[in-house]
Amino acid sequence: MLTVAWYVPMAIGGCLLATLGGLILHRIPAIVLMLITGLAIIIDSLLFALAPTDANYWAWFFPSVICATVSVDLIFNVANIFLSTSMPARQQGLAGALANVIPQFAIALMLGFADIVVTGTAGQGQRQRYRNAFCLELACGATALVIFMGFVRIERAKSDYTADEKEERRQEEIA
């Protein structure tokens, strides 16, 4: 039961961020939210990797859980808002499906790699094996941060024509 209580902040934070994330997206540039996401992944994995055996919940686990929640929910909101505003209505269902399936696939794939890391370092003891898995998470988070900052550009969310309306206007200008 104690383990369940440890994860309650993740559920509460997830509900709050999923609800409020869409409300802040037009005020905070998406690149800033992606920066926060990348940093949250890095902080989360560092705290888990460096936590001592007798780690205090409030000093180590609680901030890790909050960072994990922030990283997942912010990038989910950014991706969904971007895809829903940049795709025509006839393709928004597919875009939403991809926005949900791709992260789940990536999580499953990387969980497999984490298992390979843990299994491949069996002689190092359980604690070190977990640290190795969190170091893999750290590497993935750092890679995501580099990709976000170096290659992804999303305009600030704003009230604008939909993709369908833009296409309609373009067709009217041509005619």
N, C-alpha and C positions, 0 to 999 in steps of 0.2 A: 504494500500500500504506500510505503514511503517513496518508492520509485515513481508511482503515479503522481504523487504530490510534487515531485521534482520537475515533472514535465508540464504541470498546470500553467506556468508562465508562457510556455510555448503556445499552448492552445489559446490563451487569452490574447497574447500578443499577435498571434496569427489572425484571429478574428478582428482585432482592432486595425491592424495594418491592411488587411484585405478590404475592410470597409472604408478606412480613411485614406488609403493610398491613392484612390482615384480622385479624391478631393484635393490632394496636394500637388498632383502631377502638373497642373497648369500653373502653379506658383513656383515650383522648383524645377529647373531644367532636368531632363531625363539623364543627361551625362552626370550630373551631381548625384542623382539617385543610383546610377550604376557604380559610381565611385564608392558611395556608401555601401552598396552591396558587396563589392570586391573587398573592401576593408573589413566588413563584417565577417566574411568567410575566412579571411586571414586571421582575424582576432579569435574567432571561434576555434579554429584548428590549433592555433598557438596555445590557447588556454587549456584545451584538452591534452595536447601533446606534452606540455610542461607541468601539468598539475601533479603535485606530490601525491604519494600514496594516501596520506591522511588529509586530503584536500578539503578545505572548508567549502560547504555548498555555496554560500553567498559570495565568496571571493573567486571561486573557480567555475563551478557548474552553472550557477544562475546567469552570469554574464555570457557564458558560452551559449546557453539556450536562447537568450535574448538575441544574440548576434546571429545565430542560425535562423531564427524566425525572421529577423530583419532582412537577411540576405535572400531568403526564398521569396518572401512576400513582396518586397520592393521590385525585384526583377520581374516577377510574375505580372505585377500591375503595369510596369513600363512596357513589357512585351505585348500584353493584351490591348492596352490603349493604342500603342503604335500600330499594331496589326488591324485593329478595328477601324481606325481612322484612315489608314492608307490603302485599304482594299475596297473594291466595289462590293456592294451589298450581296451580290450573288456568290462572292468568294469568301465572305466573312466567316461563314460556318467552317469552311476548310481551314482558314487561317487560325481560327480559335482552336480547332481540333489539333492542328500542328503545334500551336503554342502550349497545349496541354500534354501532348504525347511526347514531343521531343525532350523536354526536361525529365519526364518519367523514364524514358529510354536511356538518357544520359546517366541518370542516377543508378539505374539497374546495371548499366555497363561498368560504371566506375566502382560500384559495390563489388562487382566481380573482380576488378583489378585490386581493390583493397583486400579481398579475400586471398588473392594470389600473394600479395605482399605479406599478409599475416601468416599464411601457410608456409611460404618460402623462408620465413625467418623463425621457424619453430624452435630452433636451438637457442634463441635469445631470451626466452622466458616470456610469459604472458604480458607483463607490463610493457616491455620493450616492443613486443609485437603490436600492441595497441598504439604505441607511440609512432611506430613505422606507418601504420594506417593513417594516423592523423597528419603525419608528414606528407603523405600522398595527398590528403585533403588540402594541406597548405600549398603544395605545388599546383594543384588544380585551381585553387582560389587565386594564387598569384598569376597564373596563366590567364584566368578570366579577367582579372583586373587589367593586365596588359592589353588584352584584346579589347575590352571596353574602352580604355583610354586612348588606345592607338588607332583603332579601326572602326569603331561604331559611332555614328553621328545620327542623333534623333533630334528633330526640332522640338522646341518647347510646345507642349500641348496648348492648343488655342481653339477658339470658336472659329471655324472655317468651313468652307464647302466640303461636302463629303467627296470621296473619290468618284462616285456616280455623278454628282453635280458638276464637278470639274470636267469630267469627260463630256457631259452634255453641253456645257458652255464652250468647250473646245470645238465640238461638232457644229454648234451654232456659228462660231466665228469662221469656220471653214466654209460653211454654206452661204 
